[in-house]
Amino acid sequence: MKSPSKRRTMMYFILIMVSVIVLSIVSTRIWGGKPEQPIQLDRLIIQPDMTIARFGRENALPDQVLKEIFDLKAKSDLEKKLDEYGSTEEIRASATKKLALASEKATKNWIKIPVKFGLWFVFLSMVFLGSRKRKMTPGLRKKLLFASVLIFGVIMGSDPGPMGTVKDAIHLYGTAHAIFPPRMIALSIFLLLVVLANKYICAWGCQAGTLQDLIFRINQTDRQKAVMGRQIKLPFIFTNTIRFLFLGAFTLGAFLWAMDIIDPIDPFKLFKPLHLGLFGGIFLFVLFLSGLFIYRPWCHLFCPFGLVGWLAEKISLVRISVDYNTCIACGKCAAACPSTVMEAILKRNTFVIPDCFACYTCREVCPTESIVFSTRKRTLPPADHFNKVKKAPEGGL
């Protein structure tokens, strides 16, 4: 088989990015209909002697929205005065909250969302069941990642996505003190998937995550060697510190200034590129380009769901573990792992285990099939396990 070249790797990167952008534009035009972004209002014009009808006209709100805000029973209720519903501040708070919820509801495609969750269930189940047969190869992994990007990103669009359930929930509550129940249901489903099978939704279902993963893999040979440059593993203490600080800055921005600092650089906007500004476009180009050399940079450095999922991952039922009865301490699994997590799982030399994206690279290279993805409990390696010289059994790789 011909070895991949630097030129070919860069060509693949450009081809993937251009294809995602162009096909996403076509897809969003086909879906059409409701806007992806919620309505943004800088301020509400409120005067106590206003009628509800005038309040609607001054703030460009249709009657249906006014009905949801004020719980109107008849059209004649539009002539009621605002002061019948409380003080100006009470009306402002109530209207802002209900308007935010109405806006959220109006932006959702209620046909696409259940279809997308159904496809997630089918796709993730197929990957999970197929992986139990230990048939994962570099080529198959790339095909599955590409399929995930195509189905859940290009075809089904940016919304919903795991990150949005955390990001938008924080922003909505920070700006309007509102909770959107459907989003909480989606977040619960995503977290349940993390608990059932170690970050499986991030690994194989998240459109932005799988795109980053695919880009990282096209810069590798079948032996996990970088084709161009050098692929580096950032220390987890560094990446998780940045991720905590970024989430803190985002939360403060939402609660103190009603700002969404993620929105301009949201990687999910790559699947609705017409909503992406110049700064965001430049940022995402640099982000995904860096993905050739750093494994899932957004997931490790910025993603709010990545951080929440990492915490939920601690109680995952199915996850990567090592059978030290057959492990020969060759270290191939840790070397092949795209991040620092397998080193931590293998040697248990750190109290904190980094994110594991269940990519199966470690299982793929293990000569004794000592790496398992199951409900098996993680154990500590025997004393001096990595100081002994061991050989693979007959027939081992």
C-alpha positions in Angstrom: 0.0 0.0 0.0 1.3 3.4 -0.9 2.4 5.5 2.1 0.4 8.8 2.6 2.3 12.0 1.7 2.2 15.4 3.3 0.6 16.8 0.1 -2.1 14.2 0.1 -2.9 14.8 3.8 -3.3 18.5 3.3 -5.4 17.8 0.2 -7.7 15.5 2.3 -8.0 18.2 4.9 -9.0 20.9 2.4 -11.4 18.5 0.7 -13.1 17.5 3.9 -13.5 21.1 5.1 -14.8 22.4 1.7 -17.2 19.4 1.3 -18.6 19.9 4.8 -19.2 23.6 4.2 -20.7 23.3 0.7 -22.9 20.3 1.5 -24.0 21.9 4.7 -25.2 25.0 2.8 -27.2 22.8 0.5 -28.6 20.8 3.4 -29.7 23.9 5.3 -31.5 25.2 2.2 -33.2 21.8 1.8 -34.4 21.8 5.4 -35.3 25.5 5.3 -38.1 26.6 7.6 -37.3 27.8 11.1 -34.2 29.8 12.0 -31.4 28.1 13.9 -30.7 31.2 16.1 -33.1 32.3 18.9 -34.6 35.8 18.7 -32.3 38.4 20.3 -33.8 41.4 22.0 -31.6 44.1 23.6 -34.4 45.5 25.6 -38.2 45.4 26.0 -40.2 48.7 25.7 -42.6 48.7 28.6 -44.8 51.4 30.0 -47.4 50.8 32.7 -50.3 52.4 30.8 -49.6 50.4 27.7 -52.1 47.9 26.4 -50.9 44.4 25.6 -51.6 45.1 21.9 -49.4 48.2 22.0 -46.7 46.4 23.9 -46.7 43.8 21.1 -46.5 46.5 18.4 -43.7 48.4 20.1 -41.6 45.2 20.5 -42.6 43.6 17.2 -44.2 40.6 18.9 -46.9 38.6 17.1 -50.2 37.9 18.9 -49.3 34.2 19.4 -46.2 35.2 21.4 -48.2 37.7 23.4 -50.7 34.9 24.2 -47.9 32.8 25.6 -46.4 35.6 27.6 -49.6 36.9 29.2 -51.7 33.6 29.0 -54.4 35.4 27.0 -57.8 33.7 26.8 -59.5 35.8 24.2 -58.5 38.4 21.5 -60.2 41.1 23.6 -57.6 40.5 26.3 -55.1 42.3 24.0 -56.7 45.6 25.1 -55.9 45.0 28.8 -53.4 47.3 30.5 -50.0 46.0 31.4 -50.3 47.2 35.0 -53.0 44.6 35.5 -50.1 42.0 35.4 -47.9 43.6 38.0 -45.1 46.2 38.2 -42.9 47.1 35.3 -40.0 45.0 36.6 -42.3 42.0 37.2 -43.7 42.3 33.7 -40.2 42.7 32.3 -38.9 39.6 34.1 -42.0 37.5 33.2 -42.1 38.7 29.6 -38.3 38.1 29.1 -38.6 34.6 30.5 -41.6 33.6 28.5 -40.4 35.3 25.4 -37.1 33.4 25.6 -38.9 30.1 26.0 -41.3 31.0 23.1 -38.3 31.9 21.0 -36.5 28.7 21.8 -39.6 26.7 20.9 -40.0 28.6 17.6 -36.4 27.9 16.5 -36.6 24.1 16.8 -37.4 21.7 14.0 -39.6 19.3 15.9 -39.5 16.8 13.0 -35.7 16.7 12.6 -34.9 16.4 16.3 -36.6 13.0 17.0 -35.3 11.7 13.7 -31.8 12.7 14.7 -32.1 11.0 18.1 -33.4 7.9 16.4 -30.4 7.8 14.0 -28.1 8.4 16.9 -29.5 5.3 18.7 -29.2 3.1 15.6 -25.7 4.3 14.6 -24.2 4.2 18.1 -25.7 0.7 18.7 -24.2 -0.5 15.5 -20.7 0.8 16.4 -21.0 -0.6 19.9 -22.1 -4.0 18.8 -19.6 -4.2 16.0 -16.7 -3.2 18.2 -17.4 -6.1 20.5 -16.1 -8.3 17.7 -12.8 -6.4 17.8 -12.9 -5.6 14.1 -11.9 -1.9 14.4 -9.1 -0.9 12.0 -7.8 2.5 11.0 -9.6 2.4 7.7 -12.9 1.4 9.3 -12.6 4.0 12.0 -12.2 6.8 9.4 -15.2 5.5 7.5 -17.3 5.5 10.6 -16.2 9.0 11.6 -16.9 10.3 8.1 -20.3 8.7 8.2 -21.0 10.4 11.6 -20.0 13.8 10.3 -22.1 13.3 7.1 -25.2 12.0 8.9 -25.3 14.1 12.1 -23.6 17.2 10.9 -24.1 17.8 7.2 -27.5 16.1 6.7 -29.1 16.6 10.1 -27.5 20.0 10.8 -25.9 21.6 13.8 -28.9 21.4 16.2 -29.2 19.5 18.4 -25.7 18.6 19.5 -24.3 17.6 22.9 -22.5 20.9 23.5 -25.6 23.0 22.9 -27.5 21.3 25.7 -25.0 22.7 28.2 -24.1 25.9 26.5 -27.6 27.1 25.6 -29.0 26.0 29.0 -26.5 28.1 30.9 -27.0 31.1 28.6 -30.7 30.9 28.7 -30.9 30.8 32.4 -28.2 33.5 32.8 -30.0 35.9 30.5 -33.7 35.1 31.1 -33.7 32.9 34.2 -35.6 30.3 32.1 -35.2 26.6 31.7 -36.3 25.0 28.4 -37.6 21.5 29.3 -36.9 19.8 25.9 -33.2 20.8 26.2 -33.0 19.3 29.7 -34.4 16.1 28.3 -31.8 16.1 25.5 -29.0 16.8 28.1 -30.3 13.9 30.2 -30.2 11.5 27.2 -26.7 12.6 26.3 -25.4 12.2 29.9 -27.2 8.8 30.1 -25.2 7.7 27.0 -22.0 8.8 28.7 -22.9 6.8 31.8 -23.9 3.7 29.8 -20.8 3.7 27.5 -17.9 5.9 28.2 -18.4 9.2 26.3 -19.9 7.3 23.4 -21.9 10.2 22.1 -18.8 12.4 22.0 -16.7 9.6 20.4 -19.0 8.5 17.6 -22.1 10.8 17.5 -21.1 14.4 18.1 -20.7 16.0 14.6 -18.0 18.5 15.7 -16.1 15.9 17.7 -16.1 13.3 15.0 -14.9 15.8 12.4 -12.0 16.7 14.7 -11.2 13.1 15.2 -11.3 12.4 11.4 -9.0 15.3 10.7 -6.5 14.0 13.3 -6.6 10.5 11.8 -6.0 11.6 8.2 -2.6 12.8 9.4 -1.6 9.4 10.5 -0.3 6.2 8.9 -1.9 2.9 9.8 0.8 2.6 12.5 -0.3 5.8 14.2 2.7 7.8 13.0 2.2 11.5 12.0 2.5 12.1 8.2 3.2 15.8 8.5 4.6 17.6 11.5 4.3 16.0 14.9 1.2 15.0 16.7 1.5 16.1 20.3 -0.4 15.1 23.5 -1.2 18.1 25.7 -1.0 17.5 29.4 -4.4 16.9 30.9 -3.7 19.3 33.8 -3.2 22.0 31.1 -6.2 21.2 28.9 -8.7 20.7 31.8 -7.6 23.9 33.5 -8.2 25.8 30.3 -11.6 24.1 29.9 -12.6 25.0 33.5 -11.6 28.6 33.0 -13.3 28.9 29.7 -16.6 27.5 31.1 -16.2 29.9 34.0 -15.7 32.9 31.7 -18.7 31.8 29.6 -21.0 31.5 32.6 -19.9 34.9 34.0 -20.6 36.4 30.6 -24.0 34.9 30.4 -25.1 35.9 34.0 -23.5 39.3 34.2 -23.7 40.7 30.7 -26.1 38.4 28.9 -23.2 37.5 26.5 -22.6 34.2 24.7 -18.8 34.2 24.1 -19.0 30.8 22.4 -21.5 31.8 19.8 -19.1 33.6 17.4 -16.6 30.6 17.5 -19.1 27.8 17.9 -17.6 24.8 15.9 -21.1 23.5 15.2 -21.7 26.5 13.0 -19.5 24.8 10.4 -22.7 22.9 9.6 -24.6 26.2 9.1 -21.8 28.2 7.6 -24.0 31.1 6.4 -24.4 32.1 10.1 -20.6 32.1 10.6 -18.8 35.5 10.8 -15.3 36.4 9.6 -13.7 36.1 13.0 -15.5 32.8 13.6 -14.5 31.5 10.2 -10.8 32.3 10.9 -11.0 30.8 14.4 -12.5 27.6 13.2 -10.1 27.2 10.3 -7.2 27.5 12.8 -9.0 25.2 15.2 -9.6 22.4 12.7 -6.1 22.9 11.2 -4.6 22.4 14.6 -6.7 19.2 14.8 -4.1 17.6 12.4 -1.6 17.8 15.3 -3.7 17.9 18.5 -6.4 15.3 19.2 -9.8 17.0 19.4 -8.6 20.5 20.4 -12.1 21.9 21.0 -13.2 18.9 23.0 -10.2 19.1 25.3 -9.8 22.9 25.6 -13.2 24.5 25.3 -16.3 22.2 25.1 -18.7 22.6 28.0 -20.2 19.2 27.4 -16.7 17.8 27.2 -16.2 19.0 30.8 -19.5 17.8 32.1 -19.2 14.5 30.2 -15.7 14.0 31.7 -17.3 14.2 35.2 -20.1 11.8 34.2 -17.6 9.5 32.7 -16.3 8.7 36.2 -19.4 6.5 36.7 -19.6 5.0 33.2 -20.8 1.4 33.2 -18.8 0.3 30.1 -15.3 1.7 29.7 -11.7 0.8 28.8 -9.8 -1.3 31.3 -6.7 -3.5 31.4 -6.5 -7.2 32.2 -3.1 -7.4 33.9 -3.2 -11.2 33.9 -2.4 -11.1 30.2 -0.9 -7.6 29.8 2.9 -7.8 29.0 3.6 -4.2 29.8 4.7 -3.4 26.3 3.2 0.1 26.4 1.9 -0.1 22.8 -1.6 1.0 23.9 -0.4 4.1 25.7 1.9 5.0 22.7 -0.9 4.6 20.2 -3.5 6.5 22.2 -4.1 9.9 20.7 -4.2 11.5 24.2 -2.7 10.9 27.6 -5.7 8.9 28.9 -4.4 5.4 28.1 -1.1 6.0 30.0 -3.2 6.9 33.0 -5.5 3.9 32.7 -2.7 1.5 32.1 -0.3 2.6 34.8 -2.7 4.2 37.2 0.1 6.6 38.1 -2.3 9.6 38.5 -5.4 10.1 40.7 -7.2 11.9 37.8 -8.0 10.0 34.6 -8.3 12.2 31.5 -11.1 12.1 29.0 -11.5 8.7 27.1 -13.3 8.9 23.8 -13.6 5.1 23.4 -11.8 5.3 20.0 -10.5 1.7 20.4 -7.0 2.6 19.2 -5.5 1.0 22.3 -7.4 -2.3 21.7 -6.4 -2.3 18.1 -2.7 -2.4 18.9 -2.6 -4.6 22.0 -0.8 -7.9 21.1 -2.4 -9.9 23.8 -6.0 -8.5 23.7 -5.6 -7.3 27.3 -7.5 -4.0 26.6 -11.2 -4.5 27.1 -14.2 -2.2 26.7 -16.7 -3.7 29.1 -18.2 -3.4 32.6 -15.0 -4.9 34.0 -13.8 -2.9 36.9 -10.5 -1.1 36.6 -7.9 -2.5 38.9 -4.4 -1.4 39.9 -1.5 -3.0 38.2 0.5 -5.5 40.3 3.6 -4.2 42.0 6.6 -4.0 39.6 4.4 -5.0 36.7 6.2 -2.5 34.4 9.6 -3.4 35.7 9.5 -7.0 34.5 10.6 -8.1 31.1 7.7 -9.9 29.4 7.2 -11.5 26.1 4.1 -11.9 24.0 2.7 -15.4 23.9 3.1 -17.6 20.9 1.1 -16.2 18.0 1.2 -12.7 19.6 1.9 -9.7 17.4 
